[in-house]
């Protein structure tokens, strides 16, 4: 199955350094310096000053003179989005808290696994005595990584990354290079590697020493808003409001409901990602498409709690069409999977071969999820799925049009009306063959998504996941 993607951005190094030097917020500073350092290290820049700047950023302040010792740098680098900060609520403070629980040692070598381990490793090193910092980039097959860098000798090692993921291969690749009994691993969760790990690697992982602080034990949601609080993704409040409920609740972003304050707090991302989400939500709210935002706190976007169900079907479909058209006009973008990559995904996930692939696509900041549970009343409550940790990314608006028609059981007449409405508002046109292509790719993506989810879910969600897989594979409306 093809579901996930590793999207990279090209940075102009002098411009980004100048931007980073103006950042005041310490968490944002660490994240952005971590992205810069990841790109420089991947580009082969070998300079101890990079790690010195990383450690300084982890302590919240970079002395002005430190930037001057970086030396000659490439004009451009490729930077990977650290998805844990953006989507999953991974916070550097969790790693600092975990590091403070470790036994004291004479010296430590902290090994950050790029990409997100670059900045998380700096956070750990800042909390350990006499710590040196290095970063490595495991290479090879995603489920069987190897590390090529030489790793110096040390009294003790701390290996830092998000994960373990589907296979745990990045942690294992570093571990294979360490000939020492004093190694601690810093993951982002207590669980085992995923279904691609194999029994040997799972056994290996279970015998490793790990330092970890659970998000729920560290984070107090009452710092976001006053009064009672319910975990939205835990189920009861969300189950009452959504029909049908999300098929895979486990992968919903962290959300909290504050009934006394009539607020919902949704994790929108740390650093620049959260600030961008706030600005985008304000714009969409001003035009009546999302609940009004109230604040951005610790990566959580607070918005008014809307508890209405959809109004008339005609109004609902009209709102969706206007929403797609608004995003098409207001959020120009680039990137995302190409039509060829979408076709390869459709063949891998759905067995769809010989697709009539469009010659061109004109991507915008699409929403990417038109599911019913994404809406309350006439308002869209979850945004920014085009920035998710998956293959799709920003797409031609045909992706959202096809998704909306499928998810909302649009009849041929309703579908034609919605398409015509979007075309008139955007001055763009989509032929039936293009829409068929995107509808097939849309179904293929979600069939693959839920198939992979089924491999890791608990028993309660399995029946809903199987029904979702069947629906997308058989081209049946919800």
N, C-alpha and C positions, 0 to 999 in steps of 0.2 A: 504494500500500500504506500502511496505517496501522499503525505499530508503536510509534513513540516518543511520549512525552508529556512535558509540562513542568509538573510538579506544583508547586503553591505552598502554603506554609503561612502562616497568619495569626499574627503575633507581637503580643503586648501589649508595647509599647515600654518603658514603665517597668520592667516585670518582667524583660524580657530584658536591659536595661542592668544591672540589679542582679545578675542571674545572671552576666553576662559579667565584671563587675568582680571576681568571686571566682575567675576562672579563673587558674590558675598556669602550666599547660603552655603554652609559647610558640606551638606550632603550633596547638593548639586555640584559643588566644586570637586568632590571626590569622584563622582560619577563621570563628569566630563574629562577630568584629567585621566581617569582610568581608560576612557575610550581613546584619548590621544595616545597614551602610552601603549595600549594594545596595538594600535595601527602602526606606531613607530617600531615597535618590537617585531611585528609581523613583516615590516618592510626591511628588516635586517639592521636597524640602527642599534649599535652596541655601545651604549653609553651609560655609565653608572649614574649620571645625572638624572636619567629618566626615573630610576627607582628612588632617588633622593627626592625628586619632586612628588612622586607618588606618596611617599611616606609623609612628606610635609602636608600634602593635601588631606591625608587621613587624619592629621592633627588639626586641620581647619585653617591653616594659613601657610602660604608659600612666600618665603622671603623674595623680594624683588630681584636680588642678585642671583638667585638660583636659576632663573630662566636663562641668564646669559651664558651658562656653562654647558648648554645643550650642544653647542657646536653646529656643524653643518647638518642640515636636515633636508629630507626630500620635500619637494613643493607640494606633493599630494600623497595621501595615504588612503587605504580602505579601512573603514571602521565598521565593526559589527555592533548592532544594537544589543546591549546586555538585557535580555528579555526578562530576567528575574526582577529587575527594578521597574520595568515597564508594565508587566502583566501580573506577576505572581506574588507581589508583596514581600519580596526578599529585601531586607534592610541591612545595611552595613553594621548597625548597632547590634543586631543579633549575633554577628560574628565577633564583635568586640566583647560582648558579654560571655560568649562561649570561650574565647581566648583567656579571659580572666579566671576561668575555672581550672585551667590547666596547671599541673605541677610546675614548680619553678625549676628551671634548668640553667646551666652555665651560659649556654647560647642556643639560639634557634636559627634554623634556615626555613623561612616561609616560602613555599612554592605556590604561586598563584597560577591557576590554569586559565589561559586566555580562552574566551574574552572576559566574562564577568569576574573571573578569579583574579584578574589584574587589580581591580580596585578592592575586591573583598580580601585579597591577600594583603594589600596595604593596610586595610583596617585591622586585620589580625596582627600583622607585624607591629603596628603602633601600640598594641596592648601587651606585647610580650617583651621581656627584658633581653637586651643585647641581641635583637633580632636582625638578621639580614633578610633581604627580599630578592627573589628572582621570579621570573614568569616563564612558563613553557607553553608551547602550542603543540598538543598531540596531533599527529597526522595519520593518514591512512583511512581505511574503511570506518564509517561512523560507529560500527559495533565492535571494532577490533583495532583501536588506536594504538600507536606507539609514540614514544618520546625520543627524539634524537639528540636533544641538548645534553651536554655534560652537566651533572649535578655535583656541586662541591660537597666535601665532607662536612658534617656538623654533629654537634652533640645530640640534637633532636630536630625533628622535621615536622612541619605543619603543612599539610597539602590542602589547598583551599579551592573550592569551586561551588557552583550551584549543582543541584542533583543529589544523588545519582539519577541519571535519566533512564532511557529505555534499556541501556546495556551496562552502564557503569564503566564503560571502557576507558574514559579519560582518567578517572581515579586509578583504575588498574594499571594504566600505562605508566603513570608516575610511580606507583608502588613497585612496579617491576624494575625500576632503576635504582631503588633505594635498598642498600644492603645494611639495614640498621633495625634493631628491635624497637627503637624509640621514635615511632612515627604516629602522628595523630592526623586524622582526616576530618575536614570541616565541610559537611554537606549542608543542604538547606532543608532536609527533612529526615525523619527517623526511619523511613521505609527502606526496603530493598531496592536494588535496581529493577528495571522493568522486564518485560517478557523476552527481550532480546539478549538477556544477560547469560543465560545458561546456568545450570545447577552449580558448576564449579565456581563461577564468578560470584554467585549469590553466597555460597559457603565462604568464599574468601572474604567478601564484604562483611559478613556477620562476625567474623573473627577479628576485624580491624578495630583499633581504638578510635572512637569518634567523639568530637566535641560539637555540641549542638544545643541551641536554645530554641524551644518551640515558640512560634509566633504568638499563639493564643496565651501562653503563660507570660510573655513579655509585653504584649500590647494590650493596653486598656482602652476599649472603644469609648469609654465615658470621657476621654480627652477630646473626642470629636464633637459631642453634643450632650446636653443634659438629659436626665430622666431615664426611663426604662429603655432597654436595648434588646433587640432580637437579631440573631444571626440570620440574615436573609437567605443565605444559601443552605442553611441547615434544614429549611423546609417549610415549616408550618405556615408562616405568613405568606411566603411565596407560593406555596401549593394552593392556598385559598384564592389567590388573585389570578393565577395563570391557568388558562385552559387552552391547550394542554400545558402542563408544566415542562420545564426544560428536560430534554431527554437525558442529559448528562450534567447533573447538578454539580458534580465534583469539579468540573472545569470552569464553572462560572467564577468570575473575579470576586474577590472578597467584598461583601456588602453587609451593611448593618442598617437596621430600621429603628428609628427613634420615634415611637408613637406620640410621646408627650410633646416633642418639639416638631412633629410632623415633617421629619427629615429622613432622607436616605443617604448613607455614606457609601460610596462606591470607589474601590481602589482604581485610580486613574493613572498612577505612575509617579515615581519619585523624580525629583529634579525637573529638567526641562520638559519631560513628557507630561507631567502633571500640569505644569503651567500652560502648555499648549492645549491640553484637554479642557482646561477652564475657559480659555479664550474661545475655543470652538463651541463649547456648550453655551456660552453667553450669546454668541451670534445666532445659533440655532434656536435658542430660547426666545430671543427678540422677534423671531419670525414664526413663533408658535409651534415649533417642532419638538422641543424638549422641555422638561421641567426647569424652572428657574434655578440657576446655581446660587448658592449662598456663600460658600467658602471652599478653600483648598487647604487641607490640614494633613500633614504627614503623609502625603501622597493620596489621600482620600478626598474625593470631590463630593461636597454636600449639596444636595438638591432637595427641592420640595418633594414630599411624598405624595404621589398621585395614586389614588386607589380606584379610579373609575375603570370600568370595562369599556371596550370599544362601543361607539355609538352605532348608527346605522351602517350597514355594510357599504353602501354607496359612499358615505362620508369617509369611511376608513380607507377605501381604495383610492379615493380622490386625494386624501392626505398623503398616502404612500407615494402616489405619482408626483405630487408637488415636492415632497421630500427628496425623491431621487433627482428631480430636475434642479432643485436648489443646490444640492451637493455637486451636481455636474457643473453648475455655473460658478459656484463660490469656492470650490476646493480643487483647482487644477493640480495635477500631480504627475509624477513619473514613476517608473519602477513597477514592481509586481511581476507576476509570472507572465510570460509572453503567450500568445495563442498556441505556439508550438509546445511550450512547456505544459500548458493546460491540456492539450491533446494527449501528450505522453502520460499525464496524470490520469486522464479519463480512460486510457487504454489499460493502465496498470490497475486501477481501482474498479473499473466497471466492465472491462473487456471491450470497450467501444473503440473499434478500429476504423480506419479509412474515413475519419471525420473530414468534413468540408471546412478546412481551417481558414479563417479570415486572413486576408493578406495584411491588414493593418488593424491595430487597436489604438484607441485614443483614451488612455487611462486618466481617471480623475480620482479624487479622494472618496471612493465608494464606501458605503456602509458595510457591505458584505454579509449582513445577517438580517434577513427580512422575516424571521420566524415570528410567530404570533406572540410568544412569550417575551419578545423584545419590545412590545408595545403595551402601554397602559392607557386606556382611553384612546385619544388621538395623539398621544405623545410617545416619542421614541426614548427609551430609558437607558439604553446601552449604546455607546458609540465607539469609534476608533478601532473597529475590528480589522480595518485594512492595515493596521500596524501590528497585528497579532503575530505570534510565533508560528506562522504557517506559510505555505507556499504562495497563497493567493496574492496578498498585497493589494495595491491600488490597481483597479481594473477599469475596463471600458464600462460605462453605465449599463450596458446590456447584461452584465453580471447581476446587478441589483434588479433590473427589470425581470429577468428570467427567474430570479430567486423569489421575488414578490409574487409573481403569477403562480409559481409552484406552491409556495407556502400558504397562500391565501385561497387556494382552490379556484382560481379565476376561471370562469367559463370563457369560451372563445370570444364572446361579445365583450365581457369585462376586460379580458386581456388586450383586445384591440383598442378599447377605449383608453386603457391605461397607457399603452404604447403611444397612441396618438397624442395624448395629453403631454407626455414627456417630450415627444418630438416637437410639438408646437412651442413649448416653453423654452426649449434649448436650441431650436433650429438645427437639430441633428436628426438623422434618420437611420433606422436599423432594418435591414431586410429580414424576411422570415428565416432564411438560411443562417444568418448570423445569430439570430435569437435562438434557433435550434441548437447551434453549436454551444452557446453559453449555457443553455438549459441542461444539455448533456453533461457539460463540464461541472456545472453546479451540483447536479445529482451525484456525479462521480466523486467530487470532493467530500460531500457529506456522507456518502456511503463508506468511503475510506476512513473518515474521521470517527464515525461511530464504530466501525470495525476495530480500529485500534483502541478506542475507549473500552470496548467490551473485554479486551485482553487484560485490563487493569482495574475494572470496576468491582464494586462489592455486589453481593447477591441481590440487594434491593433494586438496583438500577438495571440489572441485566435484562429483564423482560422488556423494559421500555427501549433499551438500546437495540435489541433484536428487532423490535417492531420498526424502529427508525431505519435500520439497515435495509429491511425488506422494502419499506416504502420508497427509499431513494433508489434502490436497485431495480425495482419493478416499475418505476415511473408512475407511482400512485400518489395522488394528492393526499395531504394529511387527513 
